[in-house]
C-alpha cells in the first residue's frame, strides 16, 4: 500500500486520485490519446500496480476524467451565456465558448471517449455528456420561442463542429472565431426578430 501522505486515508486517496487525473489529462492533451496505465504511473511517480488501486482499468480512468471535465465545461458555457442580456447573444456566446474550450484542449476527453470501443457504461456517459452540454442552448432557444428547437440546435452544433475541424486543421483561432460568429450571429438575431411579434402579442393579451 502506498505511503500515506495526508492526515486521513480518505484524504490520501482523494489526493492520489486527483494526481492521477491531472497526469492523465496532461498526457491526453500532449498526445491526443488515452494514456496507458503504465504511462500514468510513471508520470505520477507510482508503481503501476498502485494505479489500479484507484482505477481498475483505462476505461474507468477515462470515465473519471469525463466526470471531472464536463461539469466544468457545462458550467463555463452556462456562465458565459448568462452574461449576455439578449437571447440572441446567448446563442452566439454558446458557440464561441464551445470553440474556446476546443482551442484550450478541453474537448480531448470527449474525442478520446468517442474513439473507444462502444460499451454500455461509456455509451450512457456519452449520452449524459451530450445532454448536459445541450441544455443551456435548448433553454435559450425555448426562451426565443423557436418552434423547431431541436433542428436549430443541430444546425448550430453543426457549425460549431465544422469550426472545430477548421481549428484542428491549423487555421488561426481568431479567423475561425470570426467565421463562426459571422454565421451564428445573423441566425440568432433573425430568430430573435421572429420571436418578437409573438412576445408582443402575448404581452398585449395579458394586459
Steps between C-alpha positions, in 0.01 A plus 500: 500500500638847413634706785229722650583866437183659639333522839245230415481204265201660323691824445803309373283307255337822374843660453631199309193486276541873429866446412419214263221695331725803452774281353256321268357835383849633431601195296174512303549868413862436397441190289129503411477141621388329818806425712581143596485418868877451489561850359271655760682315776845605375401866466336496845802332660302195610526129441270379223319274745422803718302665220264201494418567865323814383381416146440138402559558128586759237128533423424565868767770503350661191153494653639679804665757272164563331330547836777741595501713185151526360322659799762777479439529123125533554547749783726717286259502205204576726690783669601657169143484372360647823719807452308589181190716535332393174406142401672550163820589681469184706493288185815668369666463839417128505670449166808709578553350845488148357761601245722649771482179701606299197785745442612451859497122462208421731323301228777242491320288759186488289699408190676224688170368629357492148804306378455217747323176415136566594381352825182539702656713775693721259202543266282608791764745618539645150122551481495679836790720390325597179178587681680705765681710239181548297281613790602869511457528123155341511395737779604801293311371195190431711521853637493626142193288432670311217254245359761244393754548778658158441552575131653841568717348772634244252580776251686708758699201620578401141653844443697468824623155396610628160679788672685265734615296200640816341671584828653154528622518140718795599291807415564787745253521786411866435403423142295193594324693775420788262356257245295325767351827624431611142275196456341467845434865580266575203316175572459593867386855424254367243353254749461778756323722248264216411413450864437871567145519349398192698630649823327833429173323430531301821571817696199674345274207581612514860410868543 
